[in-house]
């Protein structure tokens, strides 16, 4: 451990003197490490002649347990002359455990002391004088060690990179250099991550290359932060380490790829009806839309009139002092894609050039420290802050208020995408909030785990977005909604960094996790979550089922929910959605044609089906072979009592492949003048039949009022103990009588009000935003609205955090 410093800044001869067991561990570790470099790891060093003699600070990237001993070996001399410092990595976990009130590992404490590991207190927003003093004393102690001829190895990223990429350097190195005017040597380590990445128990054989840069002496470029003079070295050192890594610009690409600005998904992916021969006739008959007619052309981006951003030079200068230049942009395209979500109302407005109030600047934090700096700076200058994940929201939760005069900042979280660690025993994972669904599953699957959360927006939405809107996934029957999955949270709020503990249950007053769940950015920016994870199932199968009618299907789903089958997916479409699904099929071969015809004839003659009333369902099974076999048997017995039949794995496999593609169909209709969107609700099993009837009646009445040809369809998407979610999709082609947005609002209002009138909720998993806010009081009562308003006003009295959403 770092030797102490007396009040005059001189090293103490007795402070933290290691015990005999500690010295024995240190000697044994050094012998083992040296032997490793002779037998296990080949070390190549470039620029060794640049190393100065005497005391110095080594600054490097950090992605492996090998990094520290590699740098100690490169610098030479006995290991006892080294002091290892970093911010909060779990390798230095004993002190962190003590600070959190947990019992530290005895071996960890022994190892940390014997090897002079120094966990540095991370600078926090609104930290106490005691914490600030502890941090300054730690830096003074390290500086004293350097002046005495020792070497401090410092990892400014604050923890090991989860993917080997260099993260932003934190400003702790600035604090250290303010107290030490000797050489600071940048180095880049290449190959250590490949040999011993985070999460592996031991290193593989191979080569590690260390490139040493020119020593930097802290100079006169000094900033006054918290009353302390600190050189601005973090950015310079980061750029130099990146340059040593082969990045000629010394910069990290900070921007991320977004969905197309005028529609859903990847710019290169388009839906087509040309390979689906039944779809165009179906759409022509049901909606009066000619898919073989001319397409509406989307306005060119260059033709859009994009207002110049609001200028706030003082705030911009302050922001530039805490973030790198490439983390900040006012690019017009970036501003546009961060304005709206992806509801049809959003797309109608953006396609016609009605852009509303665009954010003035987009920022890309890479760490929680970045978010803290962004929040504190924005609060100080009365700036509006809107968190942004993947941009998939369809309840108008992203757009700034149209009359907002203040500077508007969009905080894009997509650079924070790492699975930090997995607790194999507790079956939980700590995950940064900006990770997209596929990237999250990729990281978990690599270690044998899954989150099991697959919303329709999975491909383009983030963990933080799921939490902020109370998302549900297609397999929520087995894994739970995101509210069930989330065990603990970290969020940057106006009062500081909010941290809850990852425990299975608690009685600690009103649940702070639940306050943040569904908060839509009104209480802060979610930076990290601890979530339940599950071992990847040994077997996974989705089967298709046909039910004779909608009400039999609902009754069957209620029985399945009550049974011991515990399927992962329970989904069934009403007759209209079933007909639409059949219309989207690609043509099959002769066998497919005759098997389909034969099935229909069998159902008519022997099962007495009216095929216009038949409902297609999908039920999924996951787990061991024994569990899947038993669950299928239990479900088979239930559906047979409701005159339903299993139609095999073919339809289920097709659904599984195409389950994330539906929004592309909506955009395709939009290209031909069709308006299509969704509304979903949940209600008790006893209420679902009348709720369904009431919504269908209300929508058809709205279509008649507008004198438009419309279509509404529904599926049951998530089952619970007491009820289920009904997910409605509606579409029409607008008339010339009213503006299309007004026509859309008429249909949307009718459906949402029917939810309220028939005992449902305003939204099951899409959140409130602006789109659903008019029905909030009917849903939760006036005192409930008052309670939420008091919470928002108490946390954010200046209404700077995503103002106007949920409650104005």
Secondary structure, DSSP 4 states (H G I P E B T S, - for coil): -PPPB-TTSPBPSSTTPPPHHHHHHHHHHHHHHHHHHHHTEEEEEE-GGGPPSSSEEEEE---STHHHHHHHHHH-S-GGGEEEEESS-GGGHHHHHHHTTPPPPHHHHHHHHHTTEEEPPPP-TT--HHHHHHHHHHHHHHHHHHHTT-EEEEETTSS--SSSPPPPPPTHHHHHHTT--SEEEEEEEESHHHHS-TT-SSPPSEEEEEEEEEEEE--S-EEEETTEEEE--HHHHHHHHHHHTT-TT-----------TTSSS-TT----STT-HHHHHHHHHHH---TTSPPPPPPPGGGS--PPPPP-HHHHHHHHTTS-GGGEE--HHHHHHTT--SSHHHHHHHHTT---S--SEEE---SHHHHHHHHHHHHHTT-EEEEESSS--SSS-SSPPTT--S-EEEEE-TT---EEEEETTTTEEEEETT-BHHHHHHHHHTTTEE-----TTTTT-BHHHHHHHT---TTHHHH--HHHHEEEEEEEETTEEEE----S---SSS-HHHHHTT-TTSS-EEEEEEEE-EEPPSEEEEEEEEESSHHHHHHHHHHHHHSS---SEEEEE-HHHHHHHHHTPPP--HHHHHHHHHHHHHHHHTS---TTT-EEEEEEEEE-HHHHHHHHHHHHHHHHHTT-EEEEHHHHHHHHHHTT-HHHHHHHHHTTTEEEEEEEEEEEHHHHHHHHHHHHHHHHHHHHHHT--EEEEEEEEEE-SSEEEEEEEEEEE--SSS-HHHHHHHHHHHHHHHHHHTT--S-SSS--TTTTGGGHHHHH-HHHHHHHHHHHHHH-TT--BSTTSS--
